[in-house]
């Protein structure tokens, strides 16, 4: 068999497809519209997604060690990925002591910090170095924030009470790594069960409980409530 008939046999399907597309403009139009329609669908849903993350919930990756061991503990080789709730801040729900929040850096507004609320308006805080005064009264419309790791944190002991307007969102859920997935557990004293040896988890919970006790011992409350409302 010569090469020319073989060439005709191999090229026939390709030629047929070309003729079919040329004689079927409707099919070409559908394929072109399908290729354009995919990105258009993304554009259609984009404002909804942006609005959801702007006003309701957003994912953030925690960088640094200032919130150890609550976030990014040394036992983990991953940076924590967490869900922050913006709606509770924007809607005026109370900000409570112990909440972990994301806020604009009072020194550099381009940066976002993640800290714990230690004191609210009306409280008196015994400060830590390098703050120049031994005690600070938290004024109305402000909160006092600190990192859980006092030696690796830039917080109110550096820049003082923070205006509520700088608060962006409140941490509600850890989504990564999977072994720590779930809401933040309340800081309570761990219970020792008879006949059960104390493991690493027990000692970790006890250390967290003692840290929380030390934080609370530095704050004197002068108000009836332990919270304030965000004014928007």
N, C-alpha and C positions, 0 to 999 in steps of 0.2 A: 504494500500500500504506500502510495507516494505521500510526501509531507503535505502537499497542498490540500487534499481531501481531509486529512487530519486537522489541519488548521481551520478549515471551514466548519468541521464538526465541533471543535472546541469554542469557536467564536460565536456560534449560532445563539446560545442562550443570552450572552451579553448583548448581541445585536437586537434580539427580540425584546429585551428589557428596555433598551433605549427607544425602540419604536413604540412600545407600549406607553412609556412615559410621555413621549411626544404627542401621542394621540389621545392621552387621558389627562388633560390639564386639571380636572377636578381632583384626581388623586395626588397630583403634584402640589396643588394648593393645600390639601388636607395635611400632607406631610410637612409642608413649610409652616402651616399654622400650628401643628403639634410641636414643632421645634421652638416656635416663638412662644407658645402658650405656657410652657413650663416655667420660664423665668417670670412671665406675667403673673402666674399664680403666686409665686413667691412675693412679688411686689404687692399683690393684693392683700396678703396676710401680714406683711411686714409692719404696717402701722399698729395692728392689733397686738403683735408680739412686743413691739417697743412700748406701747402703752401699758401692757401687763407688767413688764419689768420696771417701768418708770414709777408706777403707782401702787403695785401690789407686791410681787415677790421677785427676787433676783438671786442668781447664783454668784458667789464670790469665792475666789481662791485665797486662802490665808497664807500670807508670806511672813517670814520672820519668826522670832521666838518669844515675843513679848507676852503672849498669852499662854505659854507653857505652864503646867502640863495639860490645861484644859483643851487647848488647840495646838496642833503640831507637836505632840509629845515626842520625846527622844526615842520612844519605843516604836515609832512609826517612821518608815522611810519615804512617806508621801506627804505632800502638802495637803492640808484639809480643804475640801470643797464643801461649802455650807450654803444653806438657804437663809436669806435675810428678808424680813418682813418690812416693807415700806409703808404698807397701808396703816399699820398700827401707829406709826409715827405721824403720818399725815392726817389721820382722822382724829387725833387728840386723845388717844388712849393713854392711860397713865404710864409714866416711866418709873420703874421701881428699882430699888437697890438690888444689885446682883444681876441685872440685865446686862447682856453683852451687846454692844451697839457698834455700828459703823458711823464714823463722823469725819467731817472735814478737818484736816490739820489746821489748828488756829494759826500756826506759824507759816505754813505753806499750803494754801487752799487747793493746790493741784494734787495733793496727796490725800488718801483716805486712810484713816486709822481704825483699828478694831480694839476696843477697850471695854472694861467693866464699869458699870455705874456703882460707885462706892458711896456717894452721898448726894442728897438732893437739896432743894432750896429750904433754908431754915436750919440745916445741920451745921455742926462745927466739927471740922476734921483736924486731927493731929497729923501734920504733914510729914513727909519723908524728904531726905536730901535729894536734890539741891534746893528745895524751896526755902526762901529766906526767913519766913515766919514759922513759928512752932505750931500755930493753929490758924485756921482760916474759917470764916463764916461764909457759907455758900449763899449768895444773894438770890432773890426771886428771879426766875427765868434762867437759872443756871444749874449745872450738875458738876460733880467732881468725878473724874474718870481716872482709872489706873489700869495698868497691865498686871496680869497674874504673876508674872516673873519680874520682881521689882528691880532687878539689876540689869535688865535688858529692855527697858521700856521708856518711851517718850510719852509722858502723860501729864496730868494736872500738877504733879509735883515739879514740873518744868514750866508749864504755861498757865497754871491757875485754873479757876472754875471756867467751865465751857458754856457758852450760850446754847440754849436749846435749839436755836435756829441752825446750828451746825450739825445736828444729829440727822443722819440719813436713813437708817434702818436698824432693825433689831434682829439678832441671830435667833433662829427658831429650830434649825434642823441641820444635822450633819449628814451629808450624802456620800462622802468618800473620805477615808477608805471604808470598805465594806464591813470590816470587823468592828467599826465604831459608829455604824450608821444608826440614826435615830435622833430624837430630841435630846437636848442637854438634860442630864439627870440632876435633880436638886441636890444640893450639898447637905447631906445629913450624916450623922455619926453612924458608921457601920456597926452591925450587930454580930457578935461572936456567938456561934452555935456550939453547944457542948458536943465534944467529940469530933468537931470539924476543925482541921488545921487552918490557920490564917495564911492565905495565899497572897500573891502580888496584888490582886485586885483589892483585897481588904486593906492592905497597907497604903495603897494609892488613895482609896477613899478616905482613910483616916487622915492622911496628909492634907487632902483637899479640905476636909472638915476643919482642921486646925488652922489652915490658912484663912478660911472664911471667918473663924472666930477672932483671929488677930485683926482682920480688916474691920469687923464690927466693933471691936474694942477701941478703935481709934476714932469712932464717929459718935457724937452726942446729938441726939435728936431733940429739937426744940419745937417741933410741930406735932399736931395731933395725928397726922397721917404720915406714912413712910413713902409717899409718892407725890408727884406733881403732875399736872396736865400740860401737854404740849399745846402751845397757842400757835395756830397757823393763820 
